[in-house]
Amino acid sequence: LALWVPVVGLEIHAQISSNSKLFSGSQVQFAAPPNSLVSFFDASLPGTLPVLNRRCVEAAVMTGLALNCSINKKSLFDRKHYFYADLPAGYQITQQRVPIAVNGSLSYSLCVDNKMSQMVTKTVRIKQIQLEQDSGKSLHDDTRSQTLVDLNRAGVGLMEVVMEPDMCCGEEAAAAVRELQLILQTLGSSQAVMAEGQLRVDANVSVHHPGEPYGVRTEVKNINSIRFLAKAIDYEIQRQIEELENGGTILNETRAFDSKLGCTVPMRDKEGKQDYRFMPEPNLPPLILYDAKSLPANMNHQQVINIDWIHERLPDLPSVKRKKLVERYGILPEHSFTLLNEDGLAEFFESVVKRTQMKPKKVIGWILNDLLSYLKQHSLTVKESPVSSFLLADLLNLLEKKEISSTAAKQVLAELWKGEGKTPLEIVKEQKLELLQDQKELEQICQAVIDAQENQ
């Protein structure tokens, strides 16, 4: 059988971290009472006009720079027409023709054969990043055969990150999205919490034989978890291969991933491709950005966005942070990934290292094997850990000074998990755990007795 080559491209919608919406002053807040955060513009009342949110533009520029994009100094807004109840205007304001950022790249790492010690770095090209509004939310009530609409989300600012079809499996796509999520969170341009719909992924999947043109692609919409993303893509690749090998054809359709069944299901076909009737947005002028060279001398800095100014203030990105952790503490590269993947774990590790005499390589063992496994077991985040970095450092100091054994240290840690506010030393005394100082004296006396007997 001839081999099949899978092709995967992603479109990712990231909700911009901003207090207000993209074109209105309405507040942005997750799980607020339905329709409590809707301005006249969001509800599309006649005569209302969009006012562009500066914070959203800065977040998109920052994200574009972090993803090695060219920032367009002039970008344009367009109307994309479609008719759903959760889009009151009958169109979405987006950037179809000239988006804010283009031609970038994202490097990500993944394990070879699930071995953390063997990692390869891959790169996916970023076609563009565009600003656009989110739609509201339709809630279907089957028992009463009615649909209710919540417009709280309508008009919330989104960045759509369009990736080129450079990936070939679910694992690659998942690794790329995870890296993007970390970058967005580091920048603060999006909280990117998938459970709250702040990062939603559409995957375009096709298969073809080597040397042949790309096959017909399907689009798997609105995947809201990285684990499900990998499963949805791998399932869809396998489904297409089986369909083609059995003499069937692949439809250019939109599918959804059913996480309970672990498969993709058809939503609607794209045969009669929807005509979005794109047109320039008449109520918004072109978006003009500047850099240090093009900034007019007499311009009020509050009125413009300076790309160079944003570039100078970019924080260390995850790849740089990982490199620094490896160089500074001599830990393994794969450990630096684990430290950064868990929110707050790298800071916890560095705090412990500062307060203990133990070598970082040994500290990492306690953090990854004991702390992290306990937190995962009890579904806790690092910030919710009952054992603070101070307490763990105190415990490791006792161990490092050889005042307690490794077995005793594990017992003390088990007590610390109870979160009763006791220090490691108090627990040692309370549990009457053997202090090694006494043990040492005993060993010396025994040795002296043995030496004396041998000399006789």
N, C-alpha and C positions, 0 to 999 in steps of 0.2 A: 504493500500500500504506500502511495506517495504521502510524504509528510505534509501536515497542515501547518501554516504559519498564522498564529493568532495576532491580531492587531487591536490595541486598546488606546483610546484617547479619552480624556476626561474634561468635563466642564464643571467647575466648582463655584458654587455661590457662597460667599462668605459675608455674613452680616457685619457691617461696620460698627465698631464700638463708638457710639455717639449718643449724647443725651437726647438729641432730637432727630427727626426724620430727614430724608435727603432734600426735600423741597418744601417742608412745612415746619412750624415750630412745635408740633405735637411731640410729646415725650415718648421715649422708647423704653418699654419695661416688659419683661417676660411675665406671662400669666396674670396680667392685670384683668379686672372684670371686663367682659366683652363690650366692645364699642365705647370704652371709657377714654381712649386716647386717639380721638379722631377729630382733626380740624376740618374746617369747611373745604379746604383744598383736597384733603384725603378723601372726603365724601364726594368730591367733584361737583360742588355747587357751582352754578353758572357765574362767570365773572371772576372766579378765584384764579390766582396766578402762582406759578412756582418761584420760590426764592432758594437759590442753591446754598447748601450748608458747607461752609468752609472746612469744617473739621473732616467731613467725608472726603473732600478733595485731597486734603493733606494725608489722610490715611491711605488713599489709593496711590498717591505719589510715593509715599514711604514704602508701601508694599511692592510697587513696581521697581523701585531702586534696589530693594532687598533681593528681588528675583532677577537682577541683572538686566532689566528692561530698558529700552529707550523711552524716555518720557516725552510725549508730544507736547510741544509748547502751545499748540492750538488743537483742541479737540472739540468735537461737535456732539450735540444731543439730537436724538431721533425719536419719533413716535413709532411704536410697534403695535399695530391694531389687533386685538382679539377680544372676544366677547364672553366673559365669564362674570358671574355675579360678584365675585370677590375683586373685580377690577372695575370700579364704578365708572371711570372715564371711558371705558371701552378701548383704552390703549395704555401702554406702559412707556414711560420715558426711559430710554436706554442710550447706548452709544454704538450704533451699528457700523457707521462708515469710518469715522476717525476716533478710535477710543483713546483713553488717557495714557495707556502704556502698551508697547509692542515689543516683540522679538527678545524675549528673555530666556532664562534657563533655570532649572532647579536641579541640584545634585542631591541624591539620596542614597542611603546604603541599605543593603539587605544581606541576610545570612545565606551562605551556600549550604544546602542540605540541612537546614535548621541548626547549623552549628554557629553559635555566637562568635567562636574564635576565628571563623572564616567569613569575612565580610567583603562584599564587592561594592564599589561605588558606581552608580549609573547616573545619567543625566537625561532629563526630559525637557524638550523645548517648550517655552511658553509663547503661544501665538499672540495673545493680548490680554489685557485687563481692562474691563469697562465698568463704568458706574451705571447703576440702574436702580429702579424702585422695586421693592418687593410687592407682592399682591396680598390681599387679605386672606382670610381662611374660611372655607366653606365647611360647615358641619352638617352631615347628613343624618337626619332622624328618620330611620326606616319605619319605626312603628307608626309614626304619624304621616309618613310619606311627604316629608317636607325638608327643605334645606335652609339652614340658618347661616347668616354671614356675620363674621366678626372682622371688623375693619381696623383693629388695633395695629396689625402688621402692615396694612396697606401704606405704601410710601416709605417704609423703613429702607435705609440705604444699604445697597448690596455692592460688593465687588464681584464681578464674574471673571474668574481666572480660566482661560481656555488653554488647555494643553494639547500639543500636537500628538498624533497617534504614534508615540515612540515606545509604548510599553507592550508587553506580550502576555501578561498573566495577572491574576488577582493579587498575588504577593507583591509584585512591582508597583501596582497601582496603590495598594494599601500603604506601602512604604513611602511613596511619593506624597500621598495625602497626609500621612502622619508628620512628615518633615515640614510640609506647608503649614499644617496646624501649629507646630512648634514655632515656626517663623512668625506667623500672625500673632501668636500669644506673646512672643518676645517683643515684637514691635508695639503691641497694644493696639494694633489696627483692627483686630477682631478678637473677641473672646473665644470664638471658634468652638463653642461647646455643642457637639453634635446632638446630644440629647435634647437640647433646647432649640434645635433647628437653625443654629447659627452657622452651621457648615453643612451644606447639602451637595451631594455629588451625583452627576449624571454621567454614566459610562457609555461610550460608543464602542461597540464590539463587532469585529468581523473576522473571517478566516479565509485564507487563500493558499494555493500551492506555491512553493518557491518559484520566483521568476514570473509569476502571473500577476495581473492587476489585482488590486484589493477587492475583496468580496463585498456583497451587499451587507450593510451594517444595520444593527439594531441599536436602539438607545434604551438603556435601563435607567429609569428616572428616579430622582429623589431618594437616594440611598443615604441613610442617616447614621451609619455606624461603620467604622473602619473594618471591623470583622465581617460585617455583612457585605461590604464592598468587595472584599476578596472572594467571598463565597459566590456572590451574584455573578461576578465576571467569569470565574472558573466554571460555574454551572453553564453560563451562556455560551462559552467557547465550546464546551463539550456537547451541548445541545445542537449547536450549529454544525459541528463536525458530523455528528450522528445523522442529522437531517440530510446533509449533503451526500454522505456515504450510502444512505438508503434511497438515493435518487430524488429526494425532495428539493425544494427551493427555500431560500431564506427571504422572508418578507422585510421590506424596509418599514419597520414598525416600532412603536414605543412600547416598552414592557416595564413591568414593576417587579420588584423582588419580594416574594412572600417568605419572610424569615422563618415562619412556623413550618412551612413545607420544604424550605431550603431550595426553592426553584423560582425561575422567572415566569411571569404570566403576561399574556398580551393585554395592553390597555387600549390602544387605538392604532390603526395603520396610518401610514403617511402617504398612501397612494395618491389621494387627492390632496397634494401638499398644500397646507394652509397658506394663504396669501396674506402675509402680515401687513402688506401695503405700507412699507416703511416710508416715512417722509420726514424732512427736517422739522424739529420741534420749533414752532414759530414763536413761543413765549420765552425762549432762552437764547441769549447770544452765544457765540463761540466761547469756549472756556480758554482763556489765555493765561499761560504760566510763564515765569521768567527764570533765568539763572543770573549769576553774578554779572556776566558780560552784558546781557540784554536788559538788565534792570535800569529803567530811566532814573536819572539823578534826582529829579524833583518828586518822585513817586512816594506816596504815603505807604510805608511798609505794612500797615494794617490792611490795606486794600489789595495787596498782591500776595501771591504765593511764590516763594523763591526756592527752586528745586535744589540749588547748591546748599542753601541753609538747612534744608531737611536732610540732605545727604550727609552733611557734617555731624548731624546729631543721631545718626543711626546707631542703635546699640549693637553689642557683639551678637552675631547670629549664632544659632545652635551649633553649627559646624565649627566655628571659632571657639566657642565655649568648651566643646568636647576636646579640641586640640589642647587648649590651655590646661584642662583638668589632667590630661595624660602627661603633659610636660611638667606641670607643677608638682604632681603627686606621684608620678611613676606608676599610675594604675594602668590596667589593660584597656585598649581602645574599646572593647565590647562593654566594659564596665562603665565607661563614660556615656555610652548610649543609654544604659539602664538608668544612670543617675539623672540624665536629662529628660528621659521619657516620663518619669514620675514627677508631677508638679511639686516643687519644693524639696525634692530629695537631694539635689546637688548642694543647695544651701545648708541642709541638715548635715550632710557629710562634711562640708567645709567647717561648719561650726564645731563639730566633734573633733576634727583634726586639730583645730586651733587650741582646744582645751585639754588635749591629752598628749602624753609622751609616746603613745603607741604609733608605730609607723603607719602611714596612710594605707599601704597595701594590706595590713592586718585589719585596720578599721573598716575597710570596704567589705571584708568578709563578714564582719558582724552586721554591717548595715544591710547587705544584700541577702545574706542567709537567714539572719534572725529578725531584724526589724521589718524588712520588706515582706517576708513570708507571713509574719504575724499580721501585718496590716492588710494584706490581700485576703488572708483567711477570714478576717473580721470585717471585710469591705470598708476599711477606713482609709482616709487620705493621710498623707504625711503630716498635714497640719492638725489632724485629729488624733495623732499618736499620743497615747497616755505616757509614753516615755519620751521626755524632752531630750534635746541634744546635750544639755548640761548633765542630766542624770546618766546618760549613756557614757559620756566622757568620764564622769566620776568612776563609774564601774570599770571602764577600760583602764583607768589609771591604777586602780587596785590590782587589776590583773597584771598590768605591765610591771608594777613594782614588786610583783611576785608575792603580794600579800594574801591573795586568794588563788585557788586553782581554777582552771578553765571550767571544770564541772561545777564548782561553787558559783562561778560567774553566771552560768546558765540558770542556776537555781535563783540567784538574785534577780536576774532579768525577768524570770517568770513571776516573781513577786512584784517587780516594778510595773508589769503590765496591768496589775490590779488598780493602779492609779490612786494609791492611798496617801500619796504625798510624802512617803518615807525616802530617805537617802539610801544609796547602796550600803554605806557603812552601818547605818542603823539596822538594815535588814540582816547584814552579816552577823551583827552582835545578837540580834533578836532570835535568829534561827540557830544561833550557836554554831555557825559554820566554822570549820577549822581554819584559823588564820595560819598561813604558811610560815609565819615567823616562828610560832611555837613548834610547828612541824620540823622546821630546819634545826632548831635546838635539839629536838629529840633525835633527829638523824645523826647530828654531830656526836651526841652522847653515845648512841649505838655504835657509831664508827670507832669512837675512842675505845669502847669496850672490846670491839673485835680486834683492833690493832694491839691492844694490851695482851689479849689472849694469844695472838700470833707471835708476839715477842717473847712469850714465856718459853 
